Amino acid sequence: MQFFDLYCSDSSYLGMTFGADGTTHRSIHHTARHAHLKTRDYSADDPAAIKRSTRLLGVHPALDGSSEQSVKEWKEVLTDIANIYNQSPLAKRDGNLLRVIDIFIKLSGMHSDHCAKEKKDAQLMEKEKQKAIHQDLGEKEILGMPNQESLPHLIKAQEDMIKHAGGASKWEKLSALEQAEQESKMLEQLVIQLGEAAYENLSATEKRSLSLFIWVGCGCHKDLNSVQGGNAAMMDWWKANNIEGPVPLANRDNAAALKNVKKSGPLTPAEEEALLKTTRGGVKATKLAGEIFNSSSDKKGYHDTYRWWWQENVKGPFTFPDTSNNRFQTYCVAAGVLLLHLPHFIKFLEYVKQKKQNKQFNNMEKNLWSALHCTATKTELAALALYGQVISHPYFRKTRGAGNDVNMLELGPLHKKVYQHMQRIIGDPSFVLGPSASFEAGALDGEQWESPEIFAAIQKLAPELPHLSSVVVAFFGGAAETWKRFTSEFTPGGLIDEATSEERELAWMPPMNDVNEGALGAFRVLLTRQPQLTWFSYNARAMFHHNDTQAFMDTIFLPEDYKFIRAMAQKAEAKGLARKRRQEVTHHWQDKADKGIAAAEMRRKNASEIADRVAAIKMLKKAADVKGLKGMKLKDTLRAYLKWGAPIPKGITVNSPVGNIRLALSAAIDSFKAGEWRPSEYVEDETTSGEEFDLEQGESDWEEEEEEE
């Protein structure tokens, strides 16, 4: 009810946007959804006061992670909202009817992270919006037509429906229910057709206004992926310049395999595999430090031992950045912290070593010790920390720190400036390194460093890091290239760039996906503490607090509204919605499993049949015999020759053109007659694997080609 209280009753509120994100909790995928729109400000004395609001639509268990299912669930959530509102006394007092297509028509955009699935979700939601527009226009066309004009359209649609059913005789054999279903579909299609025609008759300006839909990606993920791109370029720099890179930080198993490896001399296969799997570098060092000093599990790491030691020896409270939980920005922050307090971390590792009875590091501690004494690793840590001070922190100050009303669509110039500033550092790293480096010239926003102490620590350590300048350039180069890809929605001439200020306001979206990330995190925390809660119970609590529901009720509700929501809550409880959803999820995956088993059995059966046919193939005596082979016989002959080890050219398969297969077989027969090969003997039948014969394609893909003269 509250979500569409004033929005649907005031035509001045024309735009709204959606955002979503998903995660897995106890192996079940859950999706958080929010809507951004303008609503009445219920805390204000002026009843006409409005404000921008973000409404939580809930966290729901999903059947799967597909985009098609995601859109279906969006429609289910919106249908539930519309149904509750339409039954409410509030709707009756306002005289409104809320339809799902009305919501989609006003949908002006979506924001999410940058994964392909979320982008596809937005594309499908845009199609739903366009379909809603056509339906609305079609309904208006029909309502505005005199009977004599609408009748020909209806007659034509009925004729097409009966023809599609197989003719009048077959139509008459359908039951009344089946005919009613077909007529309903026919009317829906007719409305859409009329709506599509009406849409095409609109002016370009009217079409643009109706169809406005913009997708934008989360700023956190732009920065995150740029750091990943910078790190990849930085790690590649050592090898590209033939310079010894960071010390390997092997896990326990790989460390055992590499224990006796010497710098010179050949490696065994086991040692080569262990070395290939071993990671290294600044990011790895921050991960290790996070696991040791602030693990996500309170059963691992040192936690209070570390904090208490720090309090006594460094004289101040300190918690290591949460790299163990993969928090945004933590790698850059942790890299700076490790360099700022490098002597203290080394002393703490010595402390815990001496505490142990055997006076030895475990493998993780040994790796961190090695990393903190490795010049190349410290170089990477410095590059990570500098990027955080120069780019990440200023970027978040401009987005997160500028208040809750920042519109991501207005930040195109900022994203362009980030790229330009990276290029500036690449061209002259002295802006951030050396005696003349300063925040006025080095920081993205020209403001004081987020941590002047970390910046000073890097400058102090720089003389000991001979490749720091080159590594910083490499890091910023990789980050810039990635940044450009992940800000493509702001490309000049693109939808956002060419949108008017009014359109950007209609499609207002926050710079970050914090609300959805936060809802998922709160959901996981609460259900971990109170596992008896269902998603339904969580949503009732979370939506009440997040959506300013109490103020809404205090302002709008009458006694009949309280009675209504109590009745609706009782009905929802009686329906067992949480139990039904669990059943739906279980049945969905059981159906997929059953289909997978059936498909595997079909592949096994097909492979067995093919193996039997191939076993019956006899070697051809002359190349001319190939011309008489067609269809399945030709394919099975090719399979047999492949099995015998004939010199069939690479790339020739059962799905190759017929002419190519015949040429390959003819050449194989001629080479056999010339004594160039002999059939191989096989102990086991390899045809059952399904891979050699491309069974996934099935037999239906075979198309006979005309033989070339």
C-alpha positions in Angstrom: 0.0 0.0 0.0 2.6 2.6 1.1 4.9 2.1 -1.9 2.4 3.6 -4.3 0.4 5.8 -1.9 0.9 9.2 -3.5 2.9 8.1 -6.5 0.0 6.5 -8.4 -2.5 9.2 -7.5 -0.4 12.2 -8.7 0.4 12.3 -12.4 3.3 14.7 -11.7 5.4 11.8 -10.4 6.2 10.3 -13.8 9.4 8.4 -13.2 10.8 5.7 -11.0 13.7 3.3 -11.2 14.5 -0.1 -9.8 17.7 -1.7 -8.4 18.5 -5.2 -7.5 21.3 -7.5 -6.4 21.6 -11.2 -5.4 23.5 -13.4 -3.1 23.5 -17.0 -1.8 22.4 -17.8 1.7 22.7 -21.4 2.9 23.0 -22.5 -0.8 19.7 -20.7 -1.8 19.9 -17.7 -4.1 18.2 -14.6 -2.7 17.5 -11.3 -4.5 17.0 -7.9 -2.9 15.0 -5.3 -4.7 14.5 -1.5 -4.2 12.6 1.2 -6.0 13.6 4.9 -6.2 10.8 7.4 -6.6 9.3 10.6 -5.2 6.7 10.3 -2.4 5.0 12.5 0.0 7.1 13.6 3.0 5.1 12.2 5.8 7.3 13.8 8.4 6.6 17.3 7.1 3.7 19.5 8.2 2.9 20.5 4.7 0.8 17.7 3.0 2.1 18.8 -0.4 5.8 18.3 0.6 7.5 15.6 -1.4 10.9 14.0 -1.2 12.9 11.4 -3.0 12.5 8.0 -1.4 14.1 4.6 -1.7 11.6 1.8 -0.9 12.7 -1.7 0.0 10.6 -4.3 -1.9 12.0 -7.2 0.0 14.5 -10.0 -0.1 13.1 -13.1 -1.8 14.4 -16.6 -2.5 14.8 -17.2 -6.2 14.2 -20.3 -8.1 17.4 -19.9 -10.0 19.8 -17.2 -11.1 18.5 -16.7 -14.7 17.4 -13.4 -16.0 14.1 -14.8 -17.3 13.2 -16.0 -13.8 14.4 -12.7 -12.3 12.0 -10.7 -14.5 9.2 -13.1 -13.7 9.8 -12.6 -10.0 9.8 -8.8 -10.5 6.4 -9.1 -12.0 5.2 -11.3 -9.1 6.4 -8.8 -6.5 4.7 -5.9 -8.4 1.5 -7.9 -8.8 1.4 -8.6 -5.1 1.8 -4.9 -4.4 -0.9 -4.0 -6.9 -3.3 -6.6 -5.6 -3.0 -5.5 -2.0 -3.4 -1.9 -2.8 -6.4 -2.5 -5.0 -8.2 -4.4 -2.2 -7.4 -1.7 0.4 -9.7 0.9 1.8 -7.0 3.5 0.8 -7.5 2.6 -2.9 -11.3 2.9 -2.5 -11.0 6.3 -0.9 -8.6 7.5 -3.6 -10.7 6.0 -6.4 -7.6 4.5 -8.0 -6.8 1.2 -9.7 -3.2 0.2 -9.8 -2.1 -2.1 -12.7 1.3 -3.7 -13.1 1.5 -2.2 -16.6 1.1 1.2 -15.1 4.2 0.6 -13.0 6.2 -0.6 -16.0 5.2 2.4 -18.0 6.6 4.7 -15.3 9.8 2.6 -15.0 12.6 4.9 -16.3 15.7 2.8 -15.6 17.6 0.2 -13.6 20.9 0.2 -11.7 22.9 -2.9 -10.7 26.4 -4.3 -10.8 28.1 -5.0 -14.1 27.7 -8.7 -14.4 26.2 -10.0 -17.7 23.2 -11.4 -15.9 22.2 -8.1 -14.3 22.6 -6.3 -17.6 20.3 -8.9 -19.2 17.8 -8.4 -16.5 17.6 -4.7 -17.4 17.3 -5.5 -21.1 14.3 -7.8 -20.4 12.7 -5.3 -18.0 13.0 -2.7 -20.8 11.1 -5.1 -23.1 8.4 -5.5 -20.4 8.1 -1.7 -20.3 7.7 -1.5 -24.1 5.1 -4.2 -24.0 3.2 -2.3 -21.3 3.3 0.8 -23.4 1.9 -1.0 -26.4 -0.8 -2.6 -24.2 -1.8 0.7 -22.7 -1.9 2.4 -26.2 -3.9 -0.5 -27.6 -6.5 -0.3 -24.9 -6.9 3.4 -25.4 -7.2 2.8 -29.2 -10.0 0.3 -28.6 -11.8 2.4 -26.1 -11.6 5.4 -28.4 -12.9 3.5 -31.5 -16.6 3.5 -32.5 -18.0 0.0 -32.8 -18.0 0.2 -36.6 -14.3 0.8 -36.6 -13.3 -1.8 -34.0 -15.5 -4.5 -35.4 -13.3 -5.2 -38.5 -10.2 -5.6 -36.3 -12.0 -8.0 -34.0 -13.4 -10.1 -36.9 -9.9 -10.3 -38.5 -8.4 -11.4 -35.2 -11.1 -14.1 -34.7 -10.5 -15.4 -38.2 -6.7 -15.6 -37.5 -7.4 -17.4 -34.2 -9.6 -20.1 -35.8 -7.2 -20.6 -38.6 -4.3 -21.0 -36.1 -6.4 -23.6 -34.3 -6.6 -25.7 -37.4 -9.8 -24.5 -39.0 -13.5 -24.2 -38.0 -14.0 -27.9 -37.5 -11.1 -28.2 -35.0 -12.2 -25.0 -33.3 -15.6 -26.4 -32.6 -14.1 -29.5 -31.1 -12.3 -27.5 -28.4 -13.9 -27.3 -25.0 -15.6 -24.1 -23.8 -12.6 -23.5 -21.4 -10.1 -24.0 -24.2 -12.0 -21.6 -26.5 -12.2 -19.0 -23.8 -8.4 -19.2 -23.3 -7.8 -18.8 -27.0 -10.2 -15.8 -27.2 -8.4 -14.2 -24.2 -5.0 -14.6 -26.0 -6.5 -13.3 -29.2 -7.8 -10.1 -27.5 -4.5 -9.6 -25.8 -2.6 -9.9 -29.1 -5.1 -7.6 -30.8 -4.6 -4.9 -28.1 -0.8 -5.2 -28.5 -1.1 -5.0 -32.3 -3.2 -1.9 -32.1 -0.8 -0.4 -29.5 2.2 -1.1 -31.7 0.5 0.7 -34.6 -0.4 3.6 -32.4 3.1 3.8 -31.1 4.5 4.0 -34.6 2.2 7.0 -35.3 3.6 9.0 -32.4 6.2 11.7 -32.9 9.8 11.1 -32.2 9.5 13.3 -29.1 6.5 11.3 -27.8 8.2 8.0 -28.4 11.3 9.2 -26.5 9.3 10.4 -23.6 7.3 7.2 -23.3 10.2 4.7 -23.9 12.8 6.4 -21.6 14.8 3.6 -20.0 18.4 3.9 -18.8 20.7 1.4 -17.2 23.7 2.4 -15.1 26.3 0.4 -13.2 27.3 0.6 -9.6 30.2 3.0 -8.9 31.6 0.6 -6.3 31.9 -2.1 -8.9 33.5 0.3 -11.4 36.3 1.0 -8.8 36.5 -2.6 -7.8 37.0 -3.8 -11.3 39.5 -1.0 -12.1 41.6 -2.1 -9.1 41.5 -5.7 -10.5 42.5 -4.4 -13.9 45.4 -2.4 -12.4 46.5 -5.3 -10.3 46.6 -7.7 -13.4 48.6 -5.2 -15.4 51.0 -4.7 -12.4 51.5 -8.4 -12.0 52.2 -8.8 -15.7 54.8 -6.0 -15.6 57.5 -8.0 -13.8 57.5 -10.8 -16.4 57.2 -8.4 -19.4 60.3 -6.6 -18.2 62.2 -9.7 -17.2 62.5 -8.6 -13.6 62.1 -10.9 -10.6 58.7 -10.3 -9.2 57.1 -10.8 -5.8 58.1 -13.8 -3.7 55.8 -16.9 -4.3 53.2 -17.3 -1.5 52.4 -20.9 -1.8 49.6 -22.6 0.2 50.5 -25.5 2.5 50.2 -28.2 -0.1 52.1 -26.4 -2.8 54.7 -25.2 -0.3 55.5 -28.9 0.5 55.9 -29.6 -3.3 58.2 -26.6 -3.7 60.2 -27.1 -0.5 63.4 -28.4 -2.3 63.2 -26.4 -5.5 66.4 -24.6 -6.4 66.7 -21.5 -8.5 68.8 -23.4 -11.1 68.0 -26.9 -12.4 64.9 -28.5 -13.9 61.6 -28.8 -12.2 59.6 -32.0 -11.8 56.1 -32.1 -13.1 54.7 -31.9 -9.6 56.9 -28.8 -8.9 55.9 -27.2 -12.1 52.2 -27.7 -11.3 52.6 -26.4 -7.7 54.5 -23.3 -9.0 51.8 -22.6 -11.6 49.1 -22.7 -8.9 51.0 -20.5 -6.5 49.9 -16.9 -6.2 52.0 -13.9 -5.1 52.0 -10.1 -4.9 50.5 -7.2 -2.9 46.8 -8.3 -3.1 47.7 -11.8 -1.9 49.7 -10.3 1.0 46.7 -8.2 2.1 44.5 -11.3 1.9 46.9 -13.2 4.2 47.1 -10.3 6.6 43.3 -10.1 6.7 43.0 -13.8 7.5 45.7 -13.5 10.3 44.6 -10.3 11.9 40.9 -10.0 11.2 39.5 -13.3 9.9 35.9 -13.6 8.9 35.7 -16.6 11.2 36.2 -15.9 14.9 37.7 -19.4 15.2 40.6 -18.5 13.0 43.3 -15.8 13.1 44.4 -13.7 16.1 41.6 -11.2 16.6 41.8 -10.0 20.2 45.3 -11.3 20.6 46.3 -8.9 17.8 44.1 -6.0 19.1 45.3 -6.2 22.7 48.9 -6.4 21.6 48.4 -3.4 19.4 46.8 -1.4 22.2 49.7 -2.0 24.4 52.5 -1.6 21.9 51.2 1.0 19.4 49.1 2.8 22.0 45.8 2.9 20.2 42.8 0.8 19.1 43.1 -0.6 15.6 41.2 -3.2 13.5 42.8 -4.5 10.3 40.8 -3.8 7.1 38.2 -6.5 6.4 39.9 -8.1 3.4 38.8 -11.5 4.7 35.2 -10.5 3.9 36.1 -8.9 0.5 34.9 -5.5 1.5 35.1 -2.7 -1.1 38.3 -0.8 -1.1 39.9 -3.0 1.6 42.8 -4.2 -0.5 44.0 -0.6 -1.2 43.4 0.4 2.4 45.1 -2.8 3.8 48.1 -2.2 1.5 48.5 1.3 2.9 48.1 0.1 6.5 50.7 -2.6 6.0 53.3 -0.1 4.8 52.4 2.5 7.4 52.8 0.1 10.3 55.3 -2.3 8.7 57.6 -2.5 11.7 54.7 -3.2 14.0 53.3 -6.0 11.9 56.7 -7.6 11.8 57.1 -7.3 15.5 53.7 -8.8 16.1 54.6 -11.8 13.9 57.7 -12.3 16.0 55.5 -12.1 19.1 53.1 -14.8 18.0 56.0 -17.0 16.9 57.7 -16.8 20.3 54.4 -17.6 22.0 54.3 -21.0 20.3 55.9 -24.0 21.9 57.7 -24.9 18.7 58.8 -21.3 18.0 57.8 -21.6 14.3 55.5 -19.8 11.9 52.6 -21.7 10.4 52.6 -21.6 6.5 50.3 -18.5 6.4 52.4 -16.6 8.8 55.5 -17.6 7.0 54.1 -16.3 3.8 53.1 -12.9 5.3 56.6 -12.6 6.8 58.2 -13.3 3.5 55.9 -10.8 1.7 56.7 -8.0 4.2 60.4 -8.5 3.6 60.1 -8.7 -0.2 60.9 -5.5 -2.1 58.7 -6.4 -5.1 55.7 -7.2 -2.9 56.1 -3.9 -1.0 56.3 -2.2 -4.4 52.9 -3.6 -5.3 51.5 -2.7 -1.9 52.7 0.9 -2.5 51.0 1.0 -5.9 47.8 -0.3 -4.5 47.8 2.2 -1.6 48.6 5.1 -4.0 45.7 4.2 -6.2 43.4 4.2 -3.2 44.6 7.7 -2.1 44.7 9.2 -5.6 41.6 7.7 -7.2 39.4 5.5 -5.0 38.9 7.6 -1.9 38.3 10.9 -3.8 35.9 9.1 -6.1 33.9 7.9 -3.2 34.0 11.3 -1.6 32.3 12.7 -4.7 29.7 9.9 -4.8 29.0 8.6 -1.3 30.0 11.6 0.7 28.0 14.1 -1.2 24.6 13.2 0.4 21.8 10.8 -0.5 20.4 12.8 -3.4 23.3 12.4 -5.8 22.1 11.2 -9.2 24.4 8.8 -10.9 23.2 10.0 -14.3 24.7 13.5 -13.5 28.2 12.1 -12.9 29.3 11.6 -16.5 31.9 14.5 -16.1 33.2 12.9 -12.9 33.8 9.5 -14.6 35.5 11.3 -17.5 37.7 13.2 -15.1 38.7 9.9 -13.3 40.0 8.5 -16.7 41.7 11.7 -17.6 43.4 11.9 -14.2 44.7 8.3 -14.6 46.1 9.2 -17.9 47.8 12.2 -16.3 49.5 10.0 -13.7 50.6 7.6 -16.4 52.1 10.4 -18.3 53.9 11.8 -15.3 54.0 9.7 -12.1 55.9 12.5 -10.3 52.5 14.0 -9.4 52.2 11.2 -6.8 55.8 10.2 -6.3 58.8 12.3 -5.4 59.5 15.5 -3.4 57.0 17.6 -5.4 54.1 15.2 -5.0 51.1 16.8 -3.3 47.4 16.2 -2.9 46.6 19.4 -4.8 48.1 18.0 -8.0 47.9 14.3 -7.2 44.5 13.6 -5.7 41.5 13.3 -8.1 39.6 16.0 -6.3 42.6 18.1 -5.3 41.6 17.6 -1.6 43.7 16.3 1.3 44.8 12.7 1.1 42.4 10.3 2.8 45.4 9.3 4.9 48.3 11.7 4.8 50.2 9.3 7.1 50.0 6.5 4.5 51.0 8.8 1.7 54.0 9.9 3.7 55.0 6.3 4.5 55.0 5.5 0.8 57.2 8.5 0.0 59.6 7.5 2.8 59.8 3.9 1.5 60.1 4.9 -2.2 63.9 5.1 -2.3 64.0 1.4 -1.3 61.7 0.4 -4.2 63.6 0.9 -7.4 60.8 -0.1 -9.7 58.0 1.8 -7.9 57.5 4.5 -10.6 57.2 1.9 -13.4 54.9 -0.3 -11.5 52.6 2.6 -10.6 52.4 3.5 -14.3 51.6 -0.1 -15.1 48.9 -0.2 -12.4 47.3 3.0 -13.5 47.4 1.9 -17.2 45.5 -1.3 -16.4 43.1 0.5 -14.2 42.4 3.2 -16.9 41.8 0.6 -19.5 39.3 -1.3 -17.2 37.7 2.0 -16.1 36.9 2.9 -19.7 35.2 -0.4 -20.3 33.1 -0.2 -17.1 32.0 3.4 -17.7 30.8 2.7 -21.3 27.2 3.9 -20.4 28.7 7.4 -20.1 30.2 7.3 -23.6 29.7 10.6 -25.5 26.7 10.3 -27.7 25.2 7.6 -25.6 21.8 7.5 -23.9 23.0 9.1 -20.6 25.1 11.7 -22.4 22.3 12.8 -24.6 19.5 12.7 -22.0 18.0 16.0 -21.0 18.1 17.2 -17.4 14.4 16.4 -17.1 15.0 12.8 -18.3 17.9 12.3 -15.9 15.7 13.5 -13.1 13.0 11.0 -14.1 15.5 8.2 -14.2 17.2 9.2 -11.0 19.5 6.4 -9.6 22.0 6.4 -6.8 25.7 6.2 -7.6 26.1 2.9 -5.6 24.1 -0.2 -5.1 24.6 0.1 -1.3 20.9 -0.3 -0.5 20.7 -3.8 -2.1 24.1 -4.9 -0.9 23.1 -3.7 2.6 19.7 -5.4 2.5 21.3 -8.7 1.6 24.0 -8.3 4.3 21.3 -7.5 6.9 19.3 -10.5 5.8 22.2 -12.9 6.1 23.2 -11.5 9.5 19.7 -11.6 11.0 18.9 -15.1 9.7 22.2 -16.4 11.0 21.3 -15.1 14.4 17.7 -16.1 14.2 17.5 -19.1 11.8 13.9 -19.7 12.7 12.9 -16.5 10.8 11.6 -16.9 7.3 12.2 -14.4 4.5 8.6 -13.4 4.9 9.1 -12.4 8.5 12.3 -10.6 7.7 10.7 -8.6 4.9 7.8 -7.5 7.2 10.3 -6.1 9.7 12.8 -4.7 7.3 10.3 -3.0 5.0 8.5 -1.5 8.0 11.6 0.2 9.3 13.2 1.0 6.0 10.2 2.4 4.2 9.2 5.0 6.9 6.0 3.0 7.4 5.1 4.3 10.8 5.0 7.9 9.6 2.9 6.8 6.6 0.5 5.0 8.9 0.3 7.9 11.4 -0.6 10.3 8.5 -2.8 8.2 6.2 -4.4 5.4 8.2 -8.0 5.3 9.4 -9.4 2.5 11.6 -10.5 0.6 8.5 -6.9 0.5 7.2 -5.6 -1.1 10.4 -8.4 -3.7 10.2 -7.5 -4.4 6.6 -3.8 -5.0 7.2 -4.5 -7.2 10.1 -6.8 -9.3 8.0 -4.3 -9.4 5.1 -1.5 -10.5 7.5 -3.7 -13.3 8.8 -4.5 -14.4 5.3 -0.8 -14.4 4.3 0.1 -16.4 7.4 -2.7 -18.9 6.6 -1.4 -19.3 3.1 2.0 -20.5 4.3 3.9 -18.4 1.8 7.3 -19.3 3.1 6.5 -23.0 3.0 5.1 -22.7 -0.5 8.2 -20.9 -1.7 10.4 -23.6 -0.3 8.4 -26.2 -2.1 8.6 -24.2 -5.4 12.4 -24.0 -5.1 12.7 -27.7 -4.3 10.4 -28.8 -7.1 12.1 -26.5 -9.6 15.5 -28.0 -9.0 14.1 -31.5 -8.8 12.5 -31.0 -12.3 15.9 -29.7 -13.6 17.6 -32.8 -12.1 15.1 -35.1 -13.6 15.5 -33.5 -17.0 19.3 -33.8 -16.7 19.0 -37.5 -15.8 16.7 -38.1 -18.8 19.0 -36.2 -21.1 22.0 -38.2 -19.9 20.2 -41.4 -20.5 19.2 -40.3 -24.0 22.8 -39.4 -24.7 23.9 -42.8 -23.5 21.3 -44.6 -25.6 22.3 -42.6 -28.7 25.9 -43.3 -28.1 25.2 -47.0 -27.8 23.2 -47.0 -31.0 26.0 -45.2 -32.8 28.6 -47.6 -31.5 26.6 -50.5 -32.8 26.3 -49.0 -36.2 29.9 -48.0 -36.4 31.0 -51.5 -35.4 29.1 -52.9 -38.4 30.9 -50.6 -40.9 33.3 -52.3 -43.2 36.3 -50.7 -44.8 35.7 -49.4 -48.3 37.8 -50.9 -51.1 37.9 -47.9 -53.4 37.4 -44.2 -53.2 34.6 -44.3 -55.7 32.4 -46.2 -53.1 32.2 -43.0 -51.1 29.9 -41.4 -53.6 27.2 -43.9 -52.9 27.1 -43.0 -49.2 24.5 -40.6 -47.9 23.0 -39.4 -44.7 23.6 -41.5 -41.6 25.6 -44.1 -43.5 28.2 -41.4 -44.5 28.4 -40.1 -41.0 28.9 -43.5 -39.5 31.6 -44.3 -42.1 33.5 -41.1 -41.1 33.2 -42.2 -37.4 34.6 -45.6 -38.2 37.6 -44.2 -40.1 38.3 -41.8 -37.2 38.2 -44.7 -34.8 40.5 -46.7 -37.0 43.0 -43.9 -36.9 42.7 -42.8 -40.5 44.5 -39.6 -41.5 41.3 -37.5 -41.6 42.2 -33.8 -41.7 41.7 -31.9 -38.5 38.4 -30.1 -38.4 36.5 -32.7 -40.3 33.6 -33.9 -38.2 30.2 -35.4 -38.7 28.8 -31.9 -38.9 31.1 -30.8 -41.7 29.7 -30.3 -45.2 29.0 -33.5 -47.1 31.4 -32.7 -49.8 34.3 -32.2 -47.4 33.5 -35.5 -45.6 33.5 -37.3 -48.9 36.8 -35.8 -50.0 38.4 -36.7 -46.6 37.2 -40.3 -46.8 38.3 -40.7 -50.4 41.8 -39.4 -49.5 41.9 -41.8 -46.5 41.0 -44.8 -48.7 43.7 -43.8 -51.3 46.3 -43.4 -48.6 45.4 -46.8 -47.1 45.8 -48.5 -50.5 49.2 -46.8 -50.8 50.2 -48.4 -47.4 50.5 -45.1 -45.6 48.4 -46.2 -42.6 46.7 -49.3 -41.0 43.6 -49.5 -38.9 44.3 -49.2 -35.1 43.0 -51.9 -32.7 41.0 -50.6 -29.7 40.6 -52.6 -26.5 37.6 -50.5 -25.3 34.8 -48.9 -27.2 35.3 -45.2 -27.2 32.1 -44.3 -28.9 30.1 -44.2 -25.6 31.9 -41.0 -24.5 29.5 -38.9 -26.6 32.3 -36.4 -27.2 34.1 -37.9 -30.2 30.9 -38.1 -32.2 29.5 -34.7 -31.2 26.4 -36.3 -29.8 25.1 -33.1 -28.3 24.2 -31.9 -31.8 21.8 -34.7 -32.3 20.9 -36.3 -35.6 18.5 -33.6 -36.6 21.3 -31.2 -37.5 22.2 -33.4 -40.5 21.4 -31.8 -43.9 22.1 -33.6 -47.1 24.0 -31.5 -49.5 23.9 -31.7 -53.3 27.1 -33.4 -54.6 29.2 -31.1 -56.6 29.9 -32.1 -60.1 
